Amino acid sequence: MSAHDFHNQLLELRAERALAEETGVAHIRSYMDDLDRDIARSRAAYVGAAVTEIATLRAQLSGPQVG
């Protein structure tokens, strides 16, 4: 998946969390814990993918770093 895909996934999870808070589902602790874990994993995947894409583009433009 690309950083863009991971970002969209993260936005969807954050929207799901906001909806849970608005509708009263947030009081179900196990659900919110799972959702928070999914958000954290999605954020980590997004950051990792973005850094990788930036490094790849940099290497394509300037050549790989050596040394």
mmCIF file of the N, C-alpha and C atoms, coordinates in Angstrom:
data_MODEL
# 
_entry.id   MODEL 
# 
loop_
_atom_site.group_PDB 
_atom_site.id 
_atom_site.type_symbol 
_atom_site.label_atom_id 
_atom_site.label_alt_id 
_atom_site.label_comp_id 
_atom_site.label_asym_id 
_atom_site.label_entity_id 
_atom_site.label_seq_id 
_atom_site.pdbx_PDB_ins_code 
_atom_site.Cartn_x 
_atom_site.Cartn_y 
_atom_site.Cartn_z 
_atom_site.occupancy 
_atom_site.B_iso_or_equiv 
_atom_site.pdbx_formal_charge 
_atom_site.auth_seq_id 
_atom_site.auth_comp_id 
_atom_site.auth_asym_id 
_atom_site.auth_atom_id 
_atom_site.pdbx_PDB_model_num 
ATOM 1   N N  . MET A 1 1  ? 0.834   -1.182 0.000  1.00 0.00 ? 1  MET A N  1 
ATOM 2   C CA . MET A 1 1  ? 0.000   0.000  0.000  1.00 0.00 ? 1  MET A CA 1 
ATOM 3   C C  . MET A 1 1  ? 0.880   1.247  0.000  1.00 0.00 ? 1  MET A C  1 
ATOM 4   N N  . SER A 1 2  ? 0.380   2.290  -0.588 1.00 0.00 ? 2  SER A N  1 
ATOM 5   C CA . SER A 1 2  ? 1.124   3.547  -0.632 1.00 0.00 ? 2  SER A CA 1 
ATOM 6   C C  . SER A 1 2  ? 0.824   4.383  0.615  1.00 0.00 ? 2  SER A C  1 
ATOM 7   N N  . ALA A 1 3  ? 1.627   5.413  0.815  1.00 0.00 ? 3  ALA A N  1 
ATOM 8   C CA . ALA A 1 3  ? 1.390   6.325  1.934  1.00 0.00 ? 3  ALA A CA 1 
ATOM 9   C C  . ALA A 1 3  ? -0.003  6.944  1.814  1.00 0.00 ? 3  ALA A C  1 
ATOM 10  N N  . HIS A 1 4  ? -0.414  7.223  0.606  1.00 0.00 ? 4  HIS A N  1 
ATOM 11  C CA . HIS A 1 4  ? -1.746  7.782  0.365  1.00 0.00 ? 4  HIS A CA 1 
ATOM 12  C C  . HIS A 1 4  ? -2.826  6.820  0.853  1.00 0.00 ? 4  HIS A C  1 
ATOM 13  N N  . ASP A 1 5  ? -2.670  5.547  0.543  1.00 0.00 ? 5  ASP A N  1 
ATOM 14  C CA . ASP A 1 5  ? -3.635  4.537  0.990  1.00 0.00 ? 5  ASP A CA 1 
ATOM 15  C C  . ASP A 1 5  ? -3.675  4.451  2.515  1.00 0.00 ? 5  ASP A C  1 
ATOM 16  N N  . PHE A 1 6  ? -2.503  4.436  3.136  1.00 0.00 ? 6  PHE A N  1 
ATOM 17  C CA . PHE A 1 6  ? -2.445  4.379  4.595  1.00 0.00 ? 6  PHE A CA 1 
ATOM 18  C C  . PHE A 1 6  ? -3.055  5.633  5.222  1.00 0.00 ? 6  PHE A C  1 
ATOM 19  N N  . HIS A 1 7  ? -2.835  6.777  4.591  1.00 0.00 ? 7  HIS A N  1 
ATOM 20  C CA . HIS A 1 7  ? -3.409  8.022  5.099  1.00 0.00 ? 7  HIS A CA 1 
ATOM 21  C C  . HIS A 1 7  ? -4.932  7.967  5.041  1.00 0.00 ? 7  HIS A C  1 
ATOM 22  N N  . ASN A 1 8  ? -5.470  7.484  3.926  1.00 0.00 ? 8  ASN A N  1 
ATOM 23  C CA . ASN A 1 8  ? -6.921  7.355  3.811  1.00 0.00 ? 8  ASN A CA 1 
ATOM 24  C C  . ASN A 1 8  ? -7.474  6.399  4.862  1.00 0.00 ? 8  ASN A C  1 
ATOM 25  N N  . GLN A 1 9  ? -6.773  5.297  5.096  1.00 0.00 ? 9  GLN A N  1 
ATOM 26  C CA . GLN A 1 9  ? -7.193  4.341  6.116  1.00 0.00 ? 9  GLN A CA 1 
ATOM 27  C C  . GLN A 1 9  ? -7.200  5.005  7.497  1.00 0.00 ? 9  GLN A C  1 
ATOM 28  N N  . LEU A 1 10 ? -6.178  5.788  7.774  1.00 0.00 ? 10 LEU A N  1 
ATOM 29  C CA . LEU A 1 10 ? -6.091  6.495  9.051  1.00 0.00 ? 10 LEU A CA 1 
ATOM 30  C C  . LEU A 1 10 ? -7.244  7.487  9.205  1.00 0.00 ? 10 LEU A C  1 
ATOM 31  N N  . LEU A 1 11 ? -7.563  8.212  8.149  1.00 0.00 ? 11 LEU A N  1 
ATOM 32  C CA . LEU A 1 11 ? -8.680  9.156  8.203  1.00 0.00 ? 11 LEU A CA 1 
ATOM 33  C C  . LEU A 1 11 ? -9.998  8.438  8.468  1.00 0.00 ? 11 LEU A C  1 
ATOM 34  N N  . GLU A 1 12 ? -10.196 7.284  7.838  1.00 0.00 ? 12 GLU A N  1 
ATOM 35  C CA . GLU A 1 12 ? -11.416 6.506  8.055  1.00 0.00 ? 12 GLU A CA 1 
ATOM 36  C C  . GLU A 1 12 ? -11.516 6.031  9.503  1.00 0.00 ? 12 GLU A C  1 
ATOM 37  N N  . LEU A 1 13 ? -10.409 5.581  10.063 1.00 0.00 ? 13 LEU A N  1 
ATOM 38  C CA . LEU A 1 13 ? -10.419 5.126  11.453 1.00 0.00 ? 13 LEU A CA 1 
ATOM 39  C C  . LEU A 1 13 ? -10.696 6.282  12.413 1.00 0.00 ? 13 LEU A C  1 
ATOM 40  N N  . ARG A 1 14 ? -10.135 7.443  12.130 1.00 0.00 ? 14 ARG A N  1 
ATOM 41  C CA . ARG A 1 14 ? -10.395 8.611  12.981 1.00 0.00 ? 14 ARG A CA 1 
ATOM 42  C C  . ARG A 1 14 ? -11.862 9.033  12.882 1.00 0.00 ? 14 ARG A C  1 
ATOM 43  N N  . ALA A 1 15 ? -12.431 8.938  11.680 1.00 0.00 ? 15 ALA A N  1 
ATOM 44  C CA . ALA A 1 15 ? -13.853 9.248  11.512 1.00 0.00 ? 15 ALA A CA 1 
ATOM 45  C C  . ALA A 1 15 ? -14.712 8.244  12.275 1.00 0.00 ? 15 ALA A C  1 
ATOM 46  N N  . GLU A 1 16 ? -14.318 6.977  12.236 1.00 0.00 ? 16 GLU A N  1 
ATOM 47  C CA . GLU A 1 16 ? -15.037 5.952  12.988 1.00 0.00 ? 16 GLU A CA 1 
ATOM 48  C C  . GLU A 1 16 ? -14.989 6.246  14.486 1.00 0.00 ? 16 GLU A C  1 
ATOM 49  N N  . ARG A 1 17 ? -13.847 6.706  14.963 1.00 0.00 ? 17 ARG A N  1 
ATOM 50  C CA . ARG A 1 17 ? -13.709 7.028  16.389 1.00 0.00 ? 17 ARG A CA 1 
ATOM 51  C C  . ARG A 1 17 ? -14.597 8.212  16.760 1.00 0.00 ? 17 ARG A C  1 
ATOM 52  N N  . ALA A 1 18 ? -14.622 9.226  15.906 1.00 0.00 ? 18 ALA A N  1 
ATOM 53  C CA . ALA A 1 18 ? -15.468 10.394 16.162 1.00 0.00 ? 18 ALA A CA 1 
ATOM 54  C C  . ALA A 1 18 ? -16.944 9.993  16.179 1.00 0.00 ? 18 ALA A C  1 
ATOM 55  N N  . LEU A 1 19 ? -17.340 9.132  15.259 1.00 0.00 ? 19 LEU A N  1 
ATOM 56  C CA . LEU A 1 19 ? -18.721 8.660  15.219 1.00 0.00 ? 19 LEU A CA 1 
ATOM 57  C C  . LEU A 1 19 ? -19.061 7.864  16.475 1.00 0.00 ? 19 LEU A C  1 
ATOM 58  N N  . ALA A 1 20 ? -18.128 7.056  16.934 1.00 0.00 ? 20 ALA A N  1 
ATOM 59  C CA . ALA A 1 20 ? -18.351 6.279  18.154 1.00 0.00 ? 20 ALA A CA 1 
ATOM 60  C C  . ALA A 1 20 ? -18.581 7.205  19.347 1.00 0.00 ? 20 ALA A C  1 
ATOM 61  N N  . GLU A 1 21 ? -17.840 8.290  19.398 1.00 0.00 ? 21 GLU A N  1 
ATOM 62  C CA . GLU A 1 21 ? -18.009 9.239  20.497 1.00 0.00 ? 21 GLU A CA 1 
ATOM 63  C C  . GLU A 1 21 ? -19.345 9.964  20.400 1.00 0.00 ? 21 GLU A C  1 
ATOM 64  N N  . GLU A 1 22 ? -19.760 10.295 19.180 1.00 0.00 ? 22 GLU A N  1 
ATOM 65  C CA . GLU A 1 22 ? -21.023 11.008 18.983 1.00 0.00 ? 22 GLU A CA 1 
ATOM 66  C C  . GLU A 1 22 ? -22.238 10.137 19.283 1.00 0.00 ? 22 GLU A C  1 
ATOM 67  N N  . THR A 1 23 ? -22.133 8.853  19.013 1.00 0.00 ? 23 THR A N  1 
ATOM 68  C CA . THR A 1 23 ? -23.287 7.959  19.140 1.00 0.00 ? 23 THR A CA 1 
ATOM 69  C C  . THR A 1 23 ? -23.331 7.204  20.458 1.00 0.00 ? 23 THR A C  1 
ATOM 70  N N  . GLY A 1 24 ? -22.365 7.427  21.323 1.00 0.00 ? 24 GLY A N  1 
ATOM 71  C CA . GLY A 1 24 ? -22.379 6.779  22.621 1.00 0.00 ? 24 GLY A CA 1 
ATOM 72  C C  . GLY A 1 24 ? -21.716 5.418  22.662 1.00 0.00 ? 24 GLY A C  1 
ATOM 73  N N  . VAL A 1 25 ? -21.158 4.986  21.557 1.00 0.00 ? 25 VAL A N  1 
ATOM 74  C CA . VAL A 1 25 ? -20.486 3.685  21.518 1.00 0.00 ? 25 VAL A CA 1 
ATOM 75  C C  . VAL A 1 25 ? -19.146 3.748  22.251 1.00 0.00 ? 25 VAL A C  1 
ATOM 76  N N  . ALA A 1 26 ? -18.663 4.941  22.484 1.00 0.00 ? 26 ALA A N  1 
ATOM 77  C CA . ALA A 1 26 ? -17.351 5.112  23.115 1.00 0.00 ? 26 ALA A CA 1 
ATOM 78  C C  . ALA A 1 26 ? -17.294 4.531  24.522 1.00 0.00 ? 26 ALA A C  1 
ATOM 79  N N  . HIS A 1 27 ? -18.430 4.267  25.126 1.00 0.00 ? 27 HIS A N  1 
ATOM 80  C CA . HIS A 1 27 ? -18.414 3.689  26.475 1.00 0.00 ? 27 HIS A CA 1 
ATOM 81  C C  . HIS A 1 27 ? -18.081 2.202  26.458 1.00 0.00 ? 27 HIS A C  1 
ATOM 82  N N  . ILE A 1 28 ? -18.061 1.587  25.275 1.00 0.00 ? 28 ILE A N  1 
ATOM 83  C CA . ILE A 1 28 ? -17.674 0.177  25.160 1.00 0.00 ? 28 ILE A CA 1 
ATOM 84  C C  . ILE A 1 28 ? -16.147 0.135  25.088 1.00 0.00 ? 28 ILE A C  1 
ATOM 85  N N  . ARG A 1 29 ? -15.538 -0.081 26.231 1.00 0.00 ? 29 ARG A N  1 
ATOM 86  C CA . ARG A 1 29 ? -14.085 0.043  26.364 1.00 0.00 ? 29 ARG A CA 1 
ATOM 87  C C  . ARG A 1 29 ? -13.320 -0.887 25.427 1.00 0.00 ? 29 ARG A C  1 
ATOM 88  N N  . SER A 1 30 ? -13.762 -2.130 25.290 1.00 0.00 ? 30 SER A N  1 
ATOM 89  C CA . SER A 1 30 ? -13.027 -3.068 24.434 1.00 0.00 ? 30 SER A CA 1 
ATOM 90  C C  . SER A 1 30 ? -13.039 -2.609 22.973 1.00 0.00 ? 30 SER A C  1 
ATOM 91  N N  . TYR A 1 31 ? -14.163 -2.053 22.538 1.00 0.00 ? 31 TYR A N  1 
ATOM 92  C CA . TYR A 1 31 ? -14.263 -1.540 21.170 1.00 0.00 ? 31 TYR A CA 1 
ATOM 93  C C  . TYR A 1 31 ? -13.309 -0.368 20.965 1.00 0.00 ? 31 TYR A C  1 
ATOM 94  N N  . MET A 1 32 ? -13.316 0.556  21.912 1.00 0.00 ? 32 MET A N  1 
ATOM 95  C CA . MET A 1 32 ? -12.461 1.731  21.791 1.00 0.00 ? 32 MET A CA 1 
ATOM 96  C C  . MET A 1 32 ? -10.984 1.361  21.889 1.00 0.00 ? 32 MET A C  1 
ATOM 97  N N  . ASP A 1 33 ? -10.658 0.392  22.744 1.00 0.00 ? 33 ASP A N  1 
ATOM 98  C CA . ASP A 1 33 ? -9.265  -0.055 22.837 1.00 0.00 ? 33 ASP A CA 1 
ATOM 99  C C  . ASP A 1 33 ? -8.799  -0.643 21.511 1.00 0.00 ? 33 ASP A C  1 
ATOM 100 N N  . ASP A 1 34 ? -9.644  -1.473 20.897 1.00 0.00 ? 34 ASP A N  1 
ATOM 101 C CA . ASP A 1 34 ? -9.307  -2.045 19.591 1.00 0.00 ? 34 ASP A CA 1 
ATOM 102 C C  . ASP A 1 34 ? -9.160  -0.952 18.537 1.00 0.00 ? 34 ASP A C  1 
ATOM 103 N N  . LEU A 1 35 ? -10.070 -0.003 18.546 1.00 0.00 ? 35 LEU A N  1 
ATOM 104 C CA . LEU A 1 35 ? -10.030 1.089  17.577 1.00 0.00 ? 35 LEU A CA 1 
ATOM 105 C C  . LEU A 1 35 ? -8.780  1.946  17.773 1.00 0.00 ? 35 LEU A C  1 
ATOM 106 N N  . ASP A 1 36 ? -8.452  2.245  19.015 1.00 0.00 ? 36 ASP A N  1 
ATOM 107 C CA . ASP A 1 36 ? -7.240  3.030  19.289 1.00 0.00 ? 36 ASP A CA 1 
ATOM 108 C C  . ASP A 1 36 ? -5.983  2.279  18.850 1.00 0.00 ? 36 ASP A C  1 
ATOM 109 N N  . ARG A 1 37 ? -5.982  0.970  19.047 1.00 0.00 ? 37 ARG A N  1 
ATOM 110 C CA . ARG A 1 37 ? -4.847  0.159  18.590 1.00 0.00 ? 37 ARG A CA 1 
ATOM 111 C C  . ARG A 1 37 ? -4.747  0.191  17.064 1.00 0.00 ? 37 ARG A C  1 
ATOM 112 N N  . ASP A 1 38 ? -5.894  0.081  16.386 1.00 0.00 ? 38 ASP A N  1 
ATOM 113 C CA . ASP A 1 38 ? -5.905  0.143  14.923 1.00 0.00 ? 38 ASP A CA 1 
ATOM 114 C C  . ASP A 1 38 ? -5.414  1.499  14.429 1.00 0.00 ? 38 ASP A C  1 
ATOM 115 N N  . ILE A 1 39 ? -5.812  2.563  15.108 1.00 0.00 ? 39 ILE A N  1 
ATOM 116 C CA . ILE A 1 39 ? -5.368  3.908  14.733 1.00 0.00 ? 39 ILE A CA 1 
ATOM 117 C C  . ILE A 1 39 ? -3.859  4.033  14.905 1.00 0.00 ? 39 ILE A C  1 
ATOM 118 N N  . ALA A 1 40 ? -3.330  3.539  16.002 1.00 0.00 ? 40 ALA A N  1 
ATOM 119 C CA . ALA A 1 40 ? -1.881  3.613  16.243 1.00 0.00 ? 40 ALA A CA 1 
ATOM 120 C C  . ALA A 1 40 ? -1.113  2.823  15.189 1.00 0.00 ? 40 ALA A C  1 
ATOM 121 N N  . ARG A 1 41 ? -1.594  1.640  14.863 1.00 0.00 ? 41 ARG A N  1 
ATOM 122 C CA . ARG A 1 41 ? -0.922  0.829  13.837 1.00 0.00 ? 41 ARG A CA 1 
ATOM 123 C C  . ARG A 1 41 ? -1.007  1.493  12.472 1.00 0.00 ? 41 ARG A C  1 
ATOM 124 N N  . SER A 1 42 ? -2.155  2.055  12.161 1.00 0.00 ? 42 SER A N  1 
ATOM 125 C CA . SER A 1 42 ? -2.327  2.726  10.879 1.00 0.00 ? 42 SER A CA 1 
ATOM 126 C C  . SER A 1 42 ? -1.428  3.949  10.778 1.00 0.00 ? 42 SER A C  1 
ATOM 127 N N  . ARG A 1 43 ? -1.326  4.709  11.874 1.00 0.00 ? 43 ARG A N  1 
ATOM 128 C CA . ARG A 1 43 ? -0.442  5.887  11.888 1.00 0.00 ? 43 ARG A CA 1 
ATOM 129 C C  . ARG A 1 43 ? 1.013   5.470  11.682 1.00 0.00 ? 43 ARG A C  1 
ATOM 130 N N  . ALA A 1 44 ? 1.441   4.402  12.339 1.00 0.00 ? 44 ALA A N  1 
ATOM 131 C CA . ALA A 1 44 ? 2.819   3.914  12.184 1.00 0.00 ? 44 ALA A CA 1 
ATOM 132 C C  . ALA A 1 44 ? 3.072   3.450  10.754 1.00 0.00 ? 44 ALA A C  1 
ATOM 133 N N  . ALA A 1 45 ? 2.111   2.756  10.166 1.00 0.00 ? 45 ALA A N  1 
ATOM 134 C CA . ALA A 1 45 ? 2.260   2.296  8.784  1.00 0.00 ? 45 ALA A CA 1 
ATOM 135 C C  . ALA A 1 45 ? 2.315   3.483  7.826  1.00 0.00 ? 45 ALA A C  1 
ATOM 136 N N  . TYR A 1 46 ? 1.493   4.499  8.078  1.00 0.00 ? 46 TYR A N  1 
ATOM 137 C CA . TYR A 1 46 ? 1.479   5.696  7.242  1.00 0.00 ? 46 TYR A CA 1 
ATOM 138 C C  . TYR A 1 46 ? 2.826   6.409  7.297  1.00 0.00 ? 46 TYR A C  1 
ATOM 139 N N  . VAL A 1 47 ? 3.342   6.614  8.492  1.00 0.00 ? 47 VAL A N  1 
ATOM 140 C CA . VAL A 1 47 ? 4.632   7.298  8.645  1.00 0.00 ? 47 VAL A CA 1 
ATOM 141 C C  . VAL A 1 47 ? 5.739   6.490  7.974  1.00 0.00 ? 47 VAL A C  1 
ATOM 142 N N  . GLY A 1 48 ? 5.754   5.182  8.191  1.00 0.00 ? 48 GLY A N  1 
ATOM 143 C CA . GLY A 1 48 ? 6.768   4.333  7.569  1.00 0.00 ? 48 GLY A CA 1 
ATOM 144 C C  . GLY A 1 48 ? 6.714   4.381  6.056  1.00 0.00 ? 48 GLY A C  1 
ATOM 145 N N  . ALA A 1 49 ? 5.505   4.321  5.506  1.00 0.00 ? 49 ALA A N  1 
ATOM 146 C CA . ALA A 1 49 ? 5.352   4.370  4.049  1.00 0.00 ? 49 ALA A CA 1 
ATOM 147 C C  . ALA A 1 49 ? 5.766   5.732  3.501  1.00 0.00 ? 49 ALA A C  1 
ATOM 148 N N  . ALA A 1 50 ? 5.399   6.803  4.205  1.00 0.00 ? 50 ALA A N  1 
ATOM 149 C CA . ALA A 1 50 ? 5.755   8.147  3.744  1.00 0.00 ? 50 ALA A CA 1 
ATOM 150 C C  . ALA A 1 50 ? 7.266   8.346  3.747  1.00 0.00 ? 50 ALA A C  1 
ATOM 151 N N  . VAL A 1 51 ? 7.927   7.926  4.804  1.00 0.00 ? 51 VAL A N  1 
ATOM 152 C CA . VAL A 1 51 ? 9.386   8.058  4.885  1.00 0.00 ? 51 VAL A CA 1 
ATOM 153 C C  . VAL A 1 51 ? 10.051  7.242  3.781  1.00 0.00 ? 51 VAL A C  1 
ATOM 154 N N  . THR A 1 52 ? 9.554   6.037  3.549  1.00 0.00 ? 52 THR A N  1 
ATOM 155 C CA . THR A 1 52 ? 10.112  5.192  2.492  1.00 0.00 ? 52 THR A CA 1 
ATOM 156 C C  . THR A 1 52 ? 9.933   5.835  1.124  1.00 0.00 ? 52 THR A C  1 
ATOM 157 N N  . GLU A 1 53 ? 8.739   6.390  0.872  1.00 0.00 ? 53 GLU A N  1 
ATOM 158 C CA . GLU A 1 53 ? 8.492   7.040  -0.421 1.00 0.00 ? 53 GLU A CA 1 
ATOM 159 C C  . GLU A 1 53 ? 9.386   8.261  -0.603 1.00 0.00 ? 53 GLU A C  1 
ATOM 160 N N  . ILE A 1 54 ? 9.584   9.033  0.453  1.00 0.00 ? 54 ILE A N  1 
ATOM 161 C CA . ILE A 1 54 ? 10.464  10.208 0.371  1.00 0.00 ? 54 ILE A CA 1 
ATOM 162 C C  . ILE A 1 54 ? 11.902  9.776  0.098  1.00 0.00 ? 54 ILE A C  1 
ATOM 163 N N  . ALA A 1 55 ? 12.375  8.760  0.796  1.00 0.00 ? 55 ALA A N  1 
ATOM 164 C CA . ALA A 1 55 ? 13.745  8.276  0.597  1.00 0.00 ? 55 ALA A CA 1 
ATOM 165 C C  . ALA A 1 55 ? 13.927  7.707  -0.805 1.00 0.00 ? 55 ALA A C  1 
ATOM 166 N N  . THR A 1 56 ? 12.922  7.004  -1.294 1.00 0.00 ? 56 THR A N  1 
ATOM 167 C CA . THR A 1 56 ? 12.993  6.439  -2.642 1.00 0.00 ? 56 THR A CA 1 
ATOM 168 C C  . THR A 1 56 ? 13.058  7.546  -3.682 1.00 0.00 ? 56 THR A C  1 
ATOM 169 N N  . LEU A 1 57 ? 12.223  8.560  -3.535 1.00 0.00 ? 57 LEU A N  1 
ATOM 170 C CA . LEU A 1 57 ? 12.240  9.684  -4.469 1.00 0.00 ? 57 LEU A CA 1 
ATOM 171 C C  . LEU A 1 57 ? 13.578  10.410 -4.412 1.00 0.00 ? 57 LEU A C  1 
ATOM 172 N N  . ARG A 1 58 ? 14.086  10.625 -3.207 1.00 0.00 ? 58 ARG A N  1 
ATOM 173 C CA . ARG A 1 58 ? 15.382  11.278 -3.066 1.00 0.00 ? 58 ARG A CA 1 
ATOM 174 C C  . ARG A 1 58 ? 16.481  10.494 -3.769 1.00 0.00 ? 58 ARG A C  1 
ATOM 175 N N  . ALA A 1 59 ? 16.451  9.175  -3.619 1.00 0.00 ? 59 ALA A N  1 
ATOM 176 C CA . ALA A 1 59 ? 17.457  8.329  -4.266 1.00 0.00 ? 59 ALA A CA 1 
ATOM 177 C C  . ALA A 1 59 ? 17.317  8.378  -5.779 1.00 0.00 ? 59 ALA A C  1 
ATOM 178 N N  . GLN A 1 60 ? 16.096  8.450  -6.271 1.00 0.00 ? 60 GLN A N  1 
ATOM 179 C CA . GLN A 1 60 ? 15.886  8.529  -7.716 1.00 0.00 ? 60 GLN A CA 1 
ATOM 180 C C  . GLN A 1 60 ? 16.393  9.852  -8.271 1.00 0.00 ? 60 GLN A C  1 
ATOM 181 N N  . LEU A 1 61 ? 16.235  10.917 -7.507 1.00 0.00 ? 61 LEU A N  1 
ATOM 182 C CA . LEU A 1 61 ? 16.656  12.236 -7.972 1.00 0.00 ? 61 LEU A CA 1 
ATOM 183 C C  . LEU A 1 61 ? 18.158  12.460 -7.829 1.00 0.00 ? 61 LEU A C  1 
ATOM 184 N N  . SER A 1 62 ? 18.730  11.990 -6.717 1.00 0.00 ? 62 SER A N  1 
ATOM 185 C CA . SER A 1 62 ? 20.119  12.309 -6.403 1.00 0.00 ? 62 SER A CA 1 
ATOM 186 C C  . SER A 1 62 ? 21.051  11.116 -6.387 1.00 0.00 ? 62 SER A C  1 
ATOM 187 N N  . GLY A 1 63 ? 20.522  9.947  -6.499 1.00 0.00 ? 63 GLY A N  1 
ATOM 188 C CA . GLY A 1 63 ? 21.334  8.750  -6.357 1.00 0.00 ? 63 GLY A CA 1 
ATOM 189 C C  . GLY A 1 63 ? 21.327  8.296  -4.910 1.00 0.00 ? 63 GLY A C  1 
ATOM 190 N N  . PRO A 1 64 ? 21.551  7.025  -4.683 1.00 0.00 ? 64 PRO A N  1 
ATOM 191 C CA . PRO A 1 64 ? 21.523  6.504  -3.316 1.00 0.00 ? 64 PRO A CA 1 
ATOM 192 C C  . PRO A 1 64 ? 22.690  7.042  -2.491 1.00 0.00 ? 64 PRO A C  1 
ATOM 193 N N  . GLN A 1 65 ? 22.471  7.171  -1.187 1.00 0.00 ? 65 GLN A N  1 
ATOM 194 C CA . GLN A 1 65 ? 23.545  7.589  -0.288 1.00 0.00 ? 65 GLN A CA 1 
ATOM 195 C C  . GLN A 1 65 ? 24.443  6.388  -0.027 1.00 0.00 ? 65 GLN A C  1 
ATOM 196 N N  . VAL A 1 66 ? 25.724  6.623  -0.032 1.00 0.00 ? 66 VAL A N  1 
ATOM 197 C CA . VAL A 1 66 ? 26.689  5.560  0.260  1.00 0.00 ? 66 VAL A CA 1 
ATOM 198 C C  . VAL A 1 66 ? 27.654  6.048  1.329  1.00 0.00 ? 66 VAL A C  1 
ATOM 199 N N  . GLY A 1 67 ? 28.126  5.120  2.126  1.00 0.00 ? 67 GLY A N  1 
ATOM 200 C CA . GLY A 1 67 ? 29.132  5.488  3.102  1.00 0.00 ? 67 GLY A CA 1 
ATOM 201 C C  . GLY A 1 67 ? 28.722  5.385  4.490  1.00 0.00 ? 67 GLY A C  1 
# 
